[in-house]
Amino acid sequence: MSKIIIFRIVVMAFFIILSYLLSTNYQDLVGFTLILSVGLIHGANDLLIIKRNISSNTNFSQFNSFIAYFGIVLIGLIFFYFFPSFALISFIIVSIYHFGEQHIEAIPQNKNLKSRQRSISIISHGILLFTIIFMNNTEVVRDVFSSFNIVFLNYNFLTIILIITSILYVSILIIKKDLRSFLITEILFFGLFYFLSITSTLILCFSVYFIFFHSILSIKDQVKYIYGSNYSKSLKRYIINSLPYFILALIFLILFYIYTEIDDNDLLPIIFTFLAAITFPHVLVIEKMYRTMKQ
């Protein structure tokens, strides 16, 4: 049994057990702590990645790229203020692609996938992930969607999406000979994740995937891309460089919460809005990073 399979089983088993031991409030506390620590750090070095990209591209200055990056963050916040429904749907679509891309990039054999097959794999993985989270946390998700003036899908429709997407994803794994060895591990992964989504809260369930099966993998690739290695010394530099942006993000969230009159029921939509605003430019940066790494 490979290390990655053992890691997945251990992580899933640990948090499934933890979800039985902790109340929903403590589960959410653990989830938010993970998201606002490792989750924020994994996106805090985007400017270093941009700098690394620009080193081989003289058409745009670093200053212009940095302004463009923060401009996209600002546009994201404006969209959530004036067009909340459109902004939330856009965030989900972008996240579906972003999470699926990271998962597929972690499979070395993905290089043998044709463009269409790769796109189907990325999108189907992301849809599977969000569908499982949504269908087993319908009440919470419905409340979040309603705060953005969106009518949430019913359970039966989500079940149909889950079945169709599962067939597409499994078909790619079977069709591509190089990926067949991952069929059982992917079924095991989604099976454990499905069970976790039943036993835990939405925040804890999402944070487990976001941190252990996305952010950590992304950090590893980013360290390798920025510094040319993923040794502990480079990881230390990565974390130190991320601290200023990480601290600024936390200060912004804290001040926003203190000086804005919001109800605790609005906290989740606000967290999603904040994450969405910084996710939009982050996805573009990571997509560029992977394209550059393949050149």
Secondary structure by P-SEA (a helix, b strand, c coil): ccaaaaaaaaaaaaaaaaaaaccaaaaaaaaaaaaaaaaaaaacaaaaaaaaaacccccccaaaaaaaaaaaaaaaaaaaaccaaaaaaaaaaaaaaaaaaaaaaaccccccccaaaaaaaaaaaaaaaaaaaaaaaaaaaaaaaaaacbbbbcaaaaaaaaaaaaaaaaaaaaaccccccaaaaaaaaaaaaaaaaaaccaaaaaaaaaccccaaaaaaaaaaaacccccaaaaaaaaaaaaaaaaaaaaaaaaaaaaccccccaaaaaaaaaaaaaaaaaaaaaaaaaaaaac
